[in-house]
Structure formats: C-alpha cells, structure tokens
Amino acid sequence: MQPLPEIPDDLRAYAYRAIALARFTIHVDGSVDVALIKPTPNPRLNQLLMESLKSWRFSPALKDGRAIESEQDIRVHFNIG
C-alpha cells in the first residue's frame, strides 16, 4: 500500500471521510504523472495529497511481455478517526 500524507491537526476535520479521485499516467519505468480529477473541497488538503501521490511508484503494464504506458484511476479515502 502506498503512503498517504500526514494530516495536520487543523485539516483533520476536512480530511474526515474525504474522498478524492486521482488519475495516474504510469510510465514504462514505473514513474508517474498524476492529476486530481475529483479533488477534495479543501485546497490545502489537495496540495498535501498531490505531494504524496507524486512519490508513488507502480509496476508498468505489460503488453506482449513489454512494458507500456497506461492510466489508472484510484480513489483515495481519508479515514481519520
């Protein structure tokens, strides 16, 4: 599982049960480009999330045994207790 950002105390109420949808373009080397296609309502929370998502790495998709670029949409849930 990939890490999510540490949520500062002043953003915990905004993060409680927040959901964002991120679209990853996964390159053949496993690096990514990412965009929030459904951000949370809080811009600061989105900024923290994007900083974290940019560090995520994936194994590239394979076609005929060769790595190819692909896209993946991932729902990100903040379950702050």
PDB file with SEQRES, HELIX, SHEET and CRYST1 records, atoms N, CA, C and O in Angstrom:
SEQRES   1 A   81  MET GLN PRO LEU PRO GLU ILE PRO ASP ASP LEU ARG ALA          
SEQRES   2 A   81  TYR ALA TYR ARG ALA ILE ALA LEU ALA ARG PHE THR ILE          
SEQRES   3 A   81  HIS VAL ASP GLY SER VAL ASP VAL ALA LEU ILE LYS PRO          
SEQRES   4 A   81  THR PRO ASN PRO ARG LEU ASN GLN LEU LEU MET GLU SER          
SEQRES   5 A   81  LEU LYS SER TRP ARG PHE SER PRO ALA LEU LYS ASP GLY          
SEQRES   6 A   81  ARG ALA ILE GLU SER GLU GLN ASP ILE ARG VAL HIS PHE          
SEQRES   7 A   81  ASN ILE GLY                                                  
HELIX    1 AA1 ASP A    9  LEU A   11  5                                   3    
HELIX    2 AA2 ARG A   12  ALA A   15  1                                   4    
HELIX    3 AA3 PRO A   43  LEU A   53  1                                  11    
SHEET    1 AA1 3 VAL A  32  LYS A  38  0                                        
SHEET    2 AA1 3 ILE A  19  ILE A  26 -1                                        
SHEET    3 AA1 3 SER A  70  HIS A  77 -1                                        
SHEET    1 AA2 2 ALA A  61  LYS A  63  0                                        
SHEET    2 AA2 2 ARG A  66  ILE A  68 -1                                        
CRYST1    1.000    1.000    1.000  90.00  90.00  90.00 P 1           1          
ATOM      1  N   MET A   1       0.844  -1.188   0.000  1.00  0.00           N  
ATOM      2  CA  MET A   1       0.000   0.000   0.000  1.00  0.00           C  
ATOM      3  C   MET A   1       0.881   1.240   0.000  1.00  0.00           C  
ATOM      4  O   MET A   1       1.886   1.303   0.708  1.00  0.00           O  
ATOM      5  N   GLN A   2       0.502   2.201  -0.783  1.00  0.00           N  
ATOM      6  CA  GLN A   2       1.258   3.443  -0.896  1.00  0.00           C  
ATOM      7  C   GLN A   2       0.900   4.368   0.274  1.00  0.00           C  
ATOM      8  O   GLN A   2      -0.231   4.348   0.759  1.00  0.00           O  
ATOM      9  N   PRO A   3       1.867   5.178   0.725  1.00  0.00           N  
ATOM     10  CA  PRO A   3       1.600   6.063   1.865  1.00  0.00           C  
ATOM     11  C   PRO A   3       0.743   7.267   1.490  1.00  0.00           C  
ATOM     12  O   PRO A   3       0.819   7.782   0.374  1.00  0.00           O  
ATOM     13  N   LEU A   4      -0.064   7.698   2.434  1.00  0.00           N  
ATOM     14  CA  LEU A   4      -0.814   8.939   2.319  1.00  0.00           C  
ATOM     15  C   LEU A   4      -0.131   9.985   3.190  1.00  0.00           C  
ATOM     16  O   LEU A   4       0.638   9.633   4.085  1.00  0.00           O  
ATOM     17  N   PRO A   5      -0.399  11.262   2.943  1.00  0.00           N  
ATOM     18  CA  PRO A   5       0.301  12.303   3.701  1.00  0.00           C  
ATOM     19  C   PRO A   5      -0.121  12.343   5.165  1.00  0.00           C  
ATOM     20  O   PRO A   5      -1.222  11.929   5.526  1.00  0.00           O  
ATOM     21  N   GLU A   6       0.779  12.850   5.992  1.00  0.00           N  
ATOM     22  CA  GLU A   6       0.455  13.145   7.391  1.00  0.00           C  
ATOM     23  C   GLU A   6      -0.489  14.343   7.383  1.00  0.00           C  
ATOM     24  O   GLU A   6      -0.190  15.364   6.763  1.00  0.00           O  
ATOM     25  N   ILE A   7      -1.614  14.226   8.059  1.00  0.00           N  
ATOM     26  CA  ILE A   7      -2.620  15.289   8.058  1.00  0.00           C  
ATOM     27  C   ILE A   7      -2.431  16.156   9.298  1.00  0.00           C  
ATOM     28  O   ILE A   7      -2.545  15.654  10.416  1.00  0.00           O  
ATOM     29  N   PRO A   8      -2.141  17.461   9.126  1.00  0.00           N  
ATOM     30  CA  PRO A   8      -2.021  18.360  10.276  1.00  0.00           C  
ATOM     31  C   PRO A   8      -3.341  18.454  11.041  1.00  0.00           C  
ATOM     32  O   PRO A   8      -4.414  18.267  10.466  1.00  0.00           O  
ATOM     33  N   ASP A   9      -3.254  18.742  12.321  1.00  0.00           N  
ATOM     34  CA  ASP A   9      -4.446  18.800  13.162  1.00  0.00           C  
ATOM     35  C   ASP A   9      -5.503  19.758  12.618  1.00  0.00           C  
ATOM     36  O   ASP A   9      -6.697  19.471  12.701  1.00  0.00           O  
ATOM     37  N   ASP A  10      -5.073  20.903  12.057  1.00  0.00           N  
ATOM     38  CA  ASP A  10      -6.054  21.881  11.589  1.00  0.00           C  
ATOM     39  C   ASP A  10      -6.794  21.431  10.322  1.00  0.00           C  
ATOM     40  O   ASP A  10      -7.774  22.062   9.926  1.00  0.00           O  
ATOM     41  N   LEU A  11      -6.335  20.352   9.686  1.00  0.00           N  
ATOM     42  CA  LEU A  11      -7.019  19.833   8.493  1.00  0.00           C  
ATOM     43  C   LEU A  11      -7.772  18.535   8.751  1.00  0.00           C  
ATOM     44  O   LEU A  11      -8.430  18.006   7.855  1.00  0.00           O  
ATOM     45  N   ARG A  12      -7.676  18.022   9.974  1.00  0.00           N  
ATOM     46  CA  ARG A  12      -8.289  16.723  10.258  1.00  0.00           C  
ATOM     47  C   ARG A  12      -9.802  16.731  10.024  1.00  0.00           C  
ATOM     48  O   ARG A  12     -10.354  15.746   9.534  1.00  0.00           O  
ATOM     49  N   ALA A  13     -10.467  17.811  10.363  1.00  0.00           N  
ATOM     50  CA  ALA A  13     -11.919  17.879  10.155  1.00  0.00           C  
ATOM     51  C   ALA A  13     -12.254  17.844   8.666  1.00  0.00           C  
ATOM     52  O   ALA A  13     -13.261  17.253   8.276  1.00  0.00           O  
ATOM     53  N   TYR A  14     -11.427  18.467   7.831  1.00  0.00           N  
ATOM     54  CA  TYR A  14     -11.659  18.454   6.379  1.00  0.00           C  
ATOM     55  C   TYR A  14     -11.366  17.078   5.785  1.00  0.00           C  
ATOM     56  O   TYR A  14     -12.005  16.656   4.821  1.00  0.00           O  
ATOM     57  N   ALA A  15     -10.392  16.388   6.375  1.00  0.00           N  
ATOM     58  CA  ALA A  15      -9.981  15.088   5.840  1.00  0.00           C  
ATOM     59  C   ALA A  15     -10.897  13.960   6.285  1.00  0.00           C  
ATOM     60  O   ALA A  15     -10.914  12.896   5.667  1.00  0.00           O  
ATOM     61  N   TYR A  16     -11.662  14.181   7.353  1.00  0.00           N  
ATOM     62  CA  TYR A  16     -12.520  13.127   7.880  1.00  0.00           C  
ATOM     63  C   TYR A  16     -13.466  12.638   6.786  1.00  0.00           C  
ATOM     64  O   TYR A  16     -14.329  13.378   6.314  1.00  0.00           O  
ATOM     65  N   ARG A  17     -13.290  11.399   6.402  1.00  0.00           N  
ATOM     66  CA  ARG A  17     -14.096  10.748   5.369  1.00  0.00           C  
ATOM     67  C   ARG A  17     -14.026  11.423   4.000  1.00  0.00           C  
ATOM     68  O   ARG A  17     -14.902  11.206   3.163  1.00  0.00           O  
ATOM     69  N   ALA A  18     -13.009  12.230   3.764  1.00  0.00           N  
ATOM     70  CA  ALA A  18     -12.843  12.859   2.451  1.00  0.00           C  
ATOM     71  C   ALA A  18     -12.420  11.807   1.432  1.00  0.00           C  
ATOM     72  O   ALA A  18     -11.721  10.847   1.757  1.00  0.00           O  
ATOM     73  N   ILE A  19     -12.855  12.007   0.207  1.00  0.00           N  
ATOM     74  CA  ILE A  19     -12.512  11.112  -0.892  1.00  0.00           C  
ATOM     75  C   ILE A  19     -12.060  11.976  -2.075  1.00  0.00           C  
ATOM     76  O   ILE A  19     -12.683  12.986  -2.400  1.00  0.00           O  
ATOM     77  N   ALA A  20     -10.976  11.558  -2.700  1.00  0.00           N  
ATOM     78  CA  ALA A  20     -10.504  12.206  -3.917  1.00  0.00           C  
ATOM     79  C   ALA A  20     -10.318  11.123  -4.972  1.00  0.00           C  
ATOM     80  O   ALA A  20     -10.160   9.946  -4.647  1.00  0.00           O  
ATOM     81  N   LEU A  21     -10.337  11.523  -6.213  1.00  0.00           N  
ATOM     82  CA  LEU A  21     -10.085  10.605  -7.310  1.00  0.00           C  
ATOM     83  C   LEU A  21      -8.875  11.120  -8.077  1.00  0.00           C  
ATOM     84  O   LEU A  21      -8.869  12.238  -8.591  1.00  0.00           O  
ATOM     85  N   ALA A  22      -7.848  10.270  -8.140  1.00  0.00           N  
ATOM     86  CA  ALA A  22      -6.606  10.629  -8.812  1.00  0.00           C  
ATOM     87  C   ALA A  22      -6.442   9.785 -10.068  1.00  0.00           C  
ATOM     88  O   ALA A  22      -6.752   8.594 -10.078  1.00  0.00           O  
ATOM     89  N   ARG A  23      -5.952  10.422 -11.123  1.00  0.00           N  
ATOM     90  CA  ARG A  23      -5.639   9.699 -12.363  1.00  0.00           C  
ATOM     91  C   ARG A  23      -4.123   9.676 -12.522  1.00  0.00           C  
ATOM     92  O   ARG A  23      -3.471  10.718 -12.590  1.00  0.00           O  
ATOM     93  N   PHE A  24      -3.583   8.470 -12.579  1.00  0.00           N  
ATOM     94  CA  PHE A  24      -2.152   8.260 -12.743  1.00  0.00           C  
ATOM     95  C   PHE A  24      -1.860   7.854 -14.178  1.00  0.00           C  
ATOM     96  O   PHE A  24      -2.521   6.975 -14.730  1.00  0.00           O  
ATOM     97  N   THR A  25      -0.871   8.495 -14.775  1.00  0.00           N  
ATOM     98  CA  THR A  25      -0.277   8.008 -16.014  1.00  0.00           C  
ATOM     99  C   THR A  25       0.995   7.297 -15.583  1.00  0.00           C  
ATOM    100  O   THR A  25       1.914   7.919 -15.051  1.00  0.00           O  
ATOM    101  N   ILE A  26       1.042   6.002 -15.814  1.00  0.00           N  
ATOM    102  CA  ILE A  26       2.156   5.171 -15.355  1.00  0.00           C  
ATOM    103  C   ILE A  26       3.077   4.932 -16.536  1.00  0.00           C  
ATOM    104  O   ILE A  26       2.687   4.329 -17.536  1.00  0.00           O  
ATOM    105  N   HIS A  27       4.300   5.412 -16.407  1.00  0.00           N  
ATOM    106  CA  HIS A  27       5.274   5.306 -17.485  1.00  0.00           C  
ATOM    107  C   HIS A  27       5.979   3.954 -17.427  1.00  0.00           C  
ATOM    108  O   HIS A  27       5.875   3.234 -16.434  1.00  0.00           O  
ATOM    109  N   VAL A  28       6.686   3.618 -18.482  1.00  0.00           N  
ATOM    110  CA  VAL A  28       7.322   2.302 -18.585  1.00  0.00           C  
ATOM    111  C   VAL A  28       8.361   2.070 -17.487  1.00  0.00           C  
ATOM    112  O   VAL A  28       8.657   0.918 -17.170  1.00  0.00           O  
ATOM    113  N   ASP A  29       8.923   3.133 -16.897  1.00  0.00           N  
ATOM    114  CA  ASP A  29       9.905   2.971 -15.817  1.00  0.00           C  
ATOM    115  C   ASP A  29       9.254   2.938 -14.433  1.00  0.00           C  
ATOM    116  O   ASP A  29       9.958   2.844 -13.427  1.00  0.00           O  
ATOM    117  N   GLY A  30       7.911   3.016 -14.365  1.00  0.00           N  
ATOM    118  CA  GLY A  30       7.198   2.979 -13.094  1.00  0.00           C  
ATOM    119  C   GLY A  30       6.961   4.351 -12.485  1.00  0.00           C  
ATOM    120  O   GLY A  30       6.224   4.469 -11.507  1.00  0.00           O  
ATOM    121  N   SER A  31       7.574   5.394 -13.046  1.00  0.00           N  
ATOM    122  CA  SER A  31       7.310   6.747 -12.555  1.00  0.00           C  
ATOM    123  C   SER A  31       5.905   7.153 -13.003  1.00  0.00           C  
ATOM    124  O   SER A  31       5.314   6.519 -13.878  1.00  0.00           O  
ATOM    125  N   VAL A  32       5.383   8.213 -12.395  1.00  0.00           N  
ATOM    126  CA  VAL A  32       4.003   8.598 -12.683  1.00  0.00           C  
ATOM    127  C   VAL A  32       3.866  10.097 -12.896  1.00  0.00           C  
ATOM    128  O   VAL A  32       4.656  10.900 -12.399  1.00  0.00           O  
ATOM    129  N   ASP A  33       2.835  10.440 -13.652  1.00  0.00           N  
ATOM    130  CA  ASP A  33       2.259  11.782 -13.671  1.00  0.00           C  
ATOM    131  C   ASP A  33       0.890  11.599 -13.044  1.00  0.00           C  
ATOM    132  O   ASP A  33       0.213  10.604 -13.305  1.00  0.00           O  
ATOM    133  N   VAL A  34       0.478  12.550 -12.220  1.00  0.00           N  
ATOM    134  CA  VAL A  34      -0.787  12.386 -11.519  1.00  0.00           C  
ATOM    135  C   VAL A  34      -1.568  13.695 -11.549  1.00  0.00           C  
ATOM    136  O   VAL A  34      -0.994  14.783 -11.499  1.00  0.00           O  
ATOM    137  N   ALA A  35      -2.890  13.562 -11.632  1.00  0.00           N  
ATOM    138  CA  ALA A  35      -3.793  14.701 -11.568  1.00  0.00           C  
ATOM    139  C   ALA A  35      -4.986  14.301 -10.716  1.00  0.00           C  
ATOM    140  O   ALA A  35      -5.427  13.152 -10.746  1.00  0.00           O  
ATOM    141  N   LEU A  36      -5.503  15.255  -9.959  1.00  0.00           N  
ATOM    142  CA  LEU A  36      -6.738  15.009  -9.210  1.00  0.00           C  
ATOM    143  C   LEU A  36      -7.899  15.330 -10.134  1.00  0.00           C  
ATOM    144  O   LEU A  36      -8.127  16.492 -10.473  1.00  0.00           O  
ATOM    145  N   ILE A  37      -8.631  14.308 -10.539  1.00  0.00           N  
ATOM    146  CA  ILE A  37      -9.776  14.549 -11.416  1.00  0.00           C  
ATOM    147  C   ILE A  37     -11.047  14.778 -10.603  1.00  0.00           C  
ATOM    148  O   ILE A  37     -12.045  15.266 -11.133  1.00  0.00           O  
ATOM    149  N   LYS A  38     -11.014  14.429  -9.324  1.00  0.00           N  
ATOM    150  CA  LYS A  38     -12.074  14.793  -8.380  1.00  0.00           C  
ATOM    151  C   LYS A  38     -11.384  15.133  -7.059  1.00  0.00           C  
ATOM    152  O   LYS A  38     -11.207  14.256  -6.213  1.00  0.00           O  
ATOM    153  N   PRO A  39     -10.996  16.393  -6.873  1.00  0.00           N  
ATOM    154  CA  PRO A  39     -10.296  16.777  -5.646  1.00  0.00           C  
ATOM    155  C   PRO A  39     -11.248  16.853  -4.451  1.00  0.00           C  
ATOM    156  O   PRO A  39     -12.469  16.833  -4.609  1.00  0.00           O  
ATOM    157  N   THR A  40     -10.666  16.939  -3.261  1.00  0.00           N  
ATOM    158  CA  THR A  40     -11.462  17.217  -2.071  1.00  0.00           C  
ATOM    159  C   THR A  40     -11.859  18.692  -2.123  1.00  0.00           C  
ATOM    160  O   THR A  40     -11.310  19.440  -2.933  1.00  0.00           O  
ATOM    161  N   PRO A  41     -12.793  19.129  -1.287  1.00  0.00           N  
ATOM    162  CA  PRO A  41     -13.183  20.542  -1.279  1.00  0.00           C  
ATOM    163  C   PRO A  41     -12.113  21.478  -0.699  1.00  0.00           C  
ATOM    164  O   PRO A  41     -12.229  22.695  -0.836  1.00  0.00           O  
ATOM    165  N   ASN A  42     -11.075  20.931  -0.055  1.00  0.00           N  
ATOM    166  CA  ASN A  42     -10.085  21.763   0.617  1.00  0.00           C  
ATOM    167  C   ASN A  42      -8.779  21.848  -0.186  1.00  0.00           C  
ATOM    168  O   ASN A  42      -8.115  20.829  -0.376  1.00  0.00           O  
ATOM    169  N   PRO A  43      -8.402  23.036  -0.656  1.00  0.00           N  
ATOM    170  CA  PRO A  43      -7.187  23.184  -1.464  1.00  0.00           C  
ATOM    171  C   PRO A  43      -5.902  22.757  -0.746  1.00  0.00           C  
ATOM    172  O   PRO A  43      -5.019  22.172  -1.374  1.00  0.00           O  
ATOM    173  N   ARG A  44      -5.782  23.037   0.554  1.00  0.00           N  
ATOM    174  CA  ARG A  44      -4.570  22.632   1.286  1.00  0.00           C  
ATOM    175  C   ARG A  44      -4.470  21.123   1.390  1.00  0.00           C  
ATOM    176  O   ARG A  44      -3.383  20.560   1.257  1.00  0.00           O  
ATOM    177  N   LEU A  45      -5.584  20.470   1.623  1.00  0.00           N  
ATOM    178  CA  LEU A  45      -5.606  19.018   1.686  1.00  0.00           C  
ATOM    179  C   LEU A  45      -5.220  18.433   0.324  1.00  0.00           C  
ATOM    180  O   LEU A  45      -4.483  17.450   0.252  1.00  0.00           O  
ATOM    181  N   ASN A  46      -5.716  19.035  -0.741  1.00  0.00           N  
ATOM    182  CA  ASN A  46      -5.367  18.577  -2.091  1.00  0.00           C  
ATOM    183  C   ASN A  46      -3.871  18.743  -2.357  1.00  0.00           C  
ATOM    184  O   ASN A  46      -3.253  17.880  -2.980  1.00  0.00           O  
ATOM    185  N   GLN A  47      -3.291  19.841  -1.892  1.00  0.00           N  
ATOM    186  CA  GLN A  47      -1.863  20.072  -2.085  1.00  0.00           C  
ATOM    187  C   GLN A  47      -1.046  19.005  -1.366  1.00  0.00           C  
ATOM    188  O   GLN A  47      -0.106  18.457  -1.944  1.00  0.00           O  
ATOM    189  N   LEU A  48      -1.389  18.701  -0.111  1.00  0.00           N  
ATOM    190  CA  LEU A  48      -0.695  17.651   0.628  1.00  0.00           C  
ATOM    191  C   LEU A  48      -0.843  16.306  -0.061  1.00  0.00           C  
ATOM    192  O   LEU A  48       0.113  15.537  -0.165  1.00  0.00           O  
ATOM    193  N   LEU A  49      -2.050  16.032  -0.530  1.00  0.00           N  
ATOM    194  CA  LEU A  49      -2.303  14.773  -1.213  1.00  0.00           C  
ATOM    195  C   LEU A  49      -1.460  14.665  -2.483  1.00  0.00           C  
ATOM    196  O   LEU A  49      -0.843  13.628  -2.730  1.00  0.00           O  
ATOM    197  N   MET A  50      -1.430  15.721  -3.284  1.00  0.00           N  
ATOM    198  CA  MET A  50      -0.648  15.693  -4.527  1.00  0.00           C  
ATOM    199  C   MET A  50       0.841  15.487  -4.249  1.00  0.00           C  
ATOM    200  O   MET A  50       1.507  14.754  -4.980  1.00  0.00           O  
ATOM    201  N   GLU A  51       1.368  16.119  -3.210  1.00  0.00           N  
ATOM    202  CA  GLU A  51       2.779  15.929  -2.861  1.00  0.00           C  
ATOM    203  C   GLU A  51       3.059  14.461  -2.563  1.00  0.00           C  
ATOM    204  O   GLU A  51       4.098  13.928  -2.951  1.00  0.00           O  
ATOM    205  N   SER A  52       2.134  13.817  -1.879  1.00  0.00           N  
ATOM    206  CA  SER A  52       2.293  12.407  -1.560  1.00  0.00           C  
ATOM    207  C   SER A  52       2.128  11.526  -2.799  1.00  0.00           C  
ATOM    208  O   SER A  52       2.927  10.617  -3.023  1.00  0.00           O  
ATOM    209  N   LEU A  53       1.096  11.790  -3.603  1.00  0.00           N  
ATOM    210  CA  LEU A  53       0.811  10.960  -4.770  1.00  0.00           C  
ATOM    211  C   LEU A  53       1.945  10.990  -5.794  1.00  0.00           C  
ATOM    212  O   LEU A  53       2.185   9.999  -6.484  1.00  0.00           O  
ATOM    213  N   LYS A  54       2.637  12.114  -5.893  1.00  0.00           N  
ATOM    214  CA  LYS A  54       3.740  12.235  -6.855  1.00  0.00           C  
ATOM    215  C   LYS A  54       4.899  11.300  -6.521  1.00  0.00           C  
ATOM    216  O   LYS A  54       5.728  11.010  -7.384  1.00  0.00           O  
ATOM    217  N   SER A  55       4.965  10.828  -5.280  1.00  0.00           N  
ATOM    218  CA  SER A  55       6.051   9.925  -4.883  1.00  0.00           C  
ATOM    219  C   SER A  55       5.688   8.455  -5.112  1.00  0.00           C  
ATOM    220  O   SER A  55       6.551   7.584  -4.998  1.00  0.00           O  
ATOM    221  N   TRP A  56       4.439   8.172  -5.431  1.00  0.00           N  
ATOM    222  CA  TRP A  56       4.020   6.795  -5.631  1.00  0.00           C  
ATOM    223  C   TRP A  56       4.695   6.215  -6.869  1.00  0.00           C  
ATOM    224  O   TRP A  56       4.941   6.922  -7.846  1.00  0.00           O  
ATOM    225  N   ARG A  57       4.989   4.930  -6.812  1.00  0.00           N  
ATOM    226  CA  ARG A  57       5.582   4.219  -7.948  1.00  0.00           C  
ATOM    227  C   ARG A  57       4.779   2.958  -8.202  1.00  0.00           C  
ATOM    228  O   ARG A  57       4.218   2.367  -7.278  1.00  0.00           O  
ATOM    229  N   PHE A  58       4.729   2.555  -9.448  1.00  0.00           N  
ATOM    230  CA  PHE A  58       3.956   1.398  -9.862  1.00  0.00           C  
ATOM    231  C   PHE A  58       4.803   0.511 -10.766  1.00  0.00           C  
ATOM    232  O   PHE A  58       5.806   0.952 -11.328  1.00  0.00           O  
ATOM    233  N   SER A  59       4.396  -0.709 -10.893  1.00  0.00           N  
ATOM    234  CA  SER A  59       4.950  -1.569 -11.928  1.00  0.00           C  
ATOM    235  C   SER A  59       4.180  -1.257 -13.203  1.00  0.00           C  
ATOM    236  O   SER A  59       2.951  -1.184 -13.177  1.00  0.00           O  
ATOM    237  N   PRO A  60       4.876  -1.071 -14.309  1.00  0.00           N  
ATOM    238  CA  PRO A  60       4.170  -0.724 -15.535  1.00  0.00           C  
ATOM    239  C   PRO A  60       3.328  -1.894 -16.054  1.00  0.00           C  
ATOM    240  O   PRO A  60       3.592  -3.059 -15.757  1.00  0.00           O  
ATOM    241  N   ALA A  61       2.324  -1.545 -16.829  1.00  0.00           N  
ATOM    242  CA  ALA A  61       1.517  -2.565 -17.504  1.00  0.00           C  
ATOM    243  C   ALA A  61       2.383  -3.253 -18.555  1.00  0.00           C  
ATOM    244  O   ALA A  61       3.348  -2.682 -19.065  1.00  0.00           O  
ATOM    245  N   LEU A  62       2.015  -4.487 -18.863  1.00  0.00           N  
ATOM    246  CA  LEU A  62       2.746  -5.250 -19.868  1.00  0.00           C  
ATOM    247  C   LEU A  62       1.825  -5.604 -21.028  1.00  0.00           C  
ATOM    248  O   LEU A  62       0.648  -5.913 -20.841  1.00  0.00           O  
ATOM    249  N   LYS A  63       2.391  -5.553 -22.227  1.00  0.00           N  
ATOM    250  CA  LYS A  63       1.683  -5.997 -23.421  1.00  0.00           C  
ATOM    251  C   LYS A  63       2.691  -6.782 -24.248  1.00  0.00           C  
ATOM    252  O   LYS A  63       3.740  -6.265 -24.631  1.00  0.00           O  
ATOM    253  N   ASP A  64       2.356  -8.035 -24.516  1.00  0.00           N  
ATOM    254  CA  ASP A  64       3.263  -8.928 -25.244  1.00  0.00           C  
ATOM    255  C   ASP A  64       4.638  -8.988 -24.567  1.00  0.00           C  
ATOM    256  O   ASP A  64       5.667  -9.066 -25.238  1.00  0.00           O  
ATOM    257  N   GLY A  65       4.639  -8.951 -23.231  1.00  0.00           N  
ATOM    258  CA  GLY A  65       5.875  -9.063 -22.470  1.00  0.00           C  
ATOM    259  C   GLY A  65       6.699  -7.794 -22.379  1.00  0.00           C  
ATOM    260  O   GLY A  65       7.794  -7.808 -21.818  1.00  0.00           O  
ATOM    261  N   ARG A  66       6.190  -6.694 -22.924  1.00  0.00           N  
ATOM    262  CA  ARG A  66       6.929  -5.426 -22.893  1.00  0.00           C  
ATOM    263  C   ARG A  66       6.168  -4.409 -22.067  1.00  0.00           C  
ATOM    264  O   ARG A  66       4.939  -4.362 -22.098  1.00  0.00           O  
ATOM    265  N   ALA A  67       6.911  -3.589 -21.321  1.00  0.00           N  
ATOM    266  CA  ALA A  67       6.297  -2.526 -20.521  1.00  0.00           C  
ATOM    267  C   ALA A  67       5.682  -1.483 -21.446  1.00  0.00           C  
ATOM    268  O   ALA A  67       6.271  -1.093 -22.454  1.00  0.00           O  
ATOM    269  N   ILE A  68       4.469  -1.038 -21.073  1.00  0.00           N  
ATOM    270  CA  ILE A  68       3.791   0.011 -21.825  1.00  0.00           C  
ATOM    271  C   ILE A  68       3.270   1.064 -20.863  1.00  0.00           C  
ATOM    272  O   ILE A  68       3.072   0.789 -19.680  1.00  0.00           O  
ATOM    273  N   GLU A  69       3.050   2.256 -21.364  1.00  0.00           N  
ATOM    274  CA  GLU A  69       2.444   3.319 -20.577  1.00  0.00           C  
ATOM    275  C   GLU A  69       0.957   3.025 -20.424  1.00  0.00           C  
ATOM    276  O   GLU A  69       0.319   2.502 -21.337  1.00  0.00           O  
ATOM    277  N   SER A  70       0.413   3.367 -19.258  1.00  0.00           N  
ATOM    278  CA  SER A  70      -1.010   3.121 -19.013  1.00  0.00           C  
ATOM    279  C   SER A  70      -1.556   4.194 -18.079  1.00  0.00           C  
ATOM    280  O   SER A  70      -0.805   4.985 -17.508  1.00  0.00           O  
ATOM    281  N   GLU A  71      -2.881   4.205 -17.936  1.00  0.00           N  
ATOM    282  CA  GLU A  71      -3.549   5.106 -16.998  1.00  0.00           C  
ATOM    283  C   GLU A  71      -4.321   4.283 -15.985  1.00  0.00           C  
ATOM    284  O   GLU A  71      -4.844   3.212 -16.292  1.00  0.00           O  
ATOM    285  N   GLN A  72      -4.380   4.810 -14.767  1.00  0.00           N  
ATOM    286  CA  GLN A  72      -5.111   4.142 -13.694  1.00  0.00           C  
ATOM    287  C   GLN A  72      -5.777   5.209 -12.840  1.00  0.00           C  
ATOM    288  O   GLN A  72      -5.113   6.147 -12.399  1.00  0.00           O  
ATOM    289  N   ASP A  73      -7.077   5.082 -12.601  1.00  0.00           N  
ATOM    290  CA  ASP A  73      -7.790   5.966 -11.683  1.00  0.00           C  
ATOM    291  C   ASP A  73      -7.867   5.283 -10.328  1.00  0.00           C  
ATOM    292  O   ASP A  73      -8.214   4.106 -10.229  1.00  0.00           O  
ATOM    293  N   ILE A  74      -7.539   6.040  -9.285  1.00  0.00           N  
ATOM    294  CA  ILE A  74      -7.530   5.488  -7.921  1.00  0.00           C  
ATOM    295  C   ILE A  74      -8.293   6.427  -7.001  1.00  0.00           C  
ATOM    296  O   ILE A  74      -8.020   7.626  -6.943  1.00  0.00           O  
ATOM    297  N   ARG A  75      -9.259   5.853  -6.278  1.00  0.00           N  
ATOM    298  CA  ARG A  75      -9.982   6.614  -5.245  1.00  0.00           C  
ATOM    299  C   ARG A  75      -9.146   6.624  -3.987  1.00  0.00           C  
ATOM    300  O   ARG A  75      -8.679   5.579  -3.532  1.00  0.00           O  
ATOM    301  N   VAL A  76      -8.957   7.800  -3.428  1.00  0.00           N  
ATOM    302  CA  VAL A  76      -8.177   7.958  -2.205  1.00  0.00           C  
ATOM    303  C   VAL A  76      -9.136   8.328  -1.088  1.00  0.00           C  
ATOM    304  O   VAL A  76      -9.835   9.339  -1.161  1.00  0.00           O  
ATOM    305  N   HIS A  77      -9.160   7.500  -0.053  1.00  0.00           N  
ATOM    306  CA  HIS A  77     -10.050   7.714   1.098  1.00  0.00           C  
ATOM    307  C   HIS A  77      -9.219   8.176   2.295  1.00  0.00           C  
ATOM    308  O   HIS A  77      -8.185   7.583   2.604  1.00  0.00           O  
ATOM    309  N   PHE A  78      -9.668   9.220   2.955  1.00  0.00           N  
ATOM    310  CA  PHE A  78      -9.070   9.654   4.214  1.00  0.00           C  
ATOM    311  C   PHE A  78      -9.994   9.204   5.322  1.00  0.00           C  
ATOM    312  O   PHE A  78     -11.082   9.755   5.489  1.00  0.00           O  
ATOM    313  N   ASN A  79      -9.575   8.217   6.075  1.00  0.00           N  
ATOM    314  CA  ASN A  79     -10.386   7.736   7.187  1.00  0.00           C  
ATOM    315  C   ASN A  79      -9.720   8.182   8.484  1.00  0.00           C  
ATOM    316  O   ASN A  79      -8.980   7.430   9.118  1.00  0.00           O  
ATOM    317  N   ILE A  80     -10.001   9.411   8.853  1.00  0.00           N  
ATOM    318  CA  ILE A  80      -9.429   9.987  10.063  1.00  0.00           C  
ATOM    319  C   ILE A  80     -10.336   9.618  11.233  1.00  0.00           C  
ATOM    320  O   ILE A  80     -11.538   9.883  11.210  1.00  0.00           O  
ATOM    321  N   GLY A  81      -9.759   9.021  12.226  1.00  0.00           N  
ATOM    322  CA  GLY A  81     -10.558   8.599  13.368  1.00  0.00           C  
ATOM    323  C   GLY A  81     -10.403   9.470  14.575  1.00  0.00           C  
ATOM    324  O   GLY A  81     -11.028   9.215  15.604  1.00  0.00           O  
TER     325      GLY A  81                                                      
END                                                                             
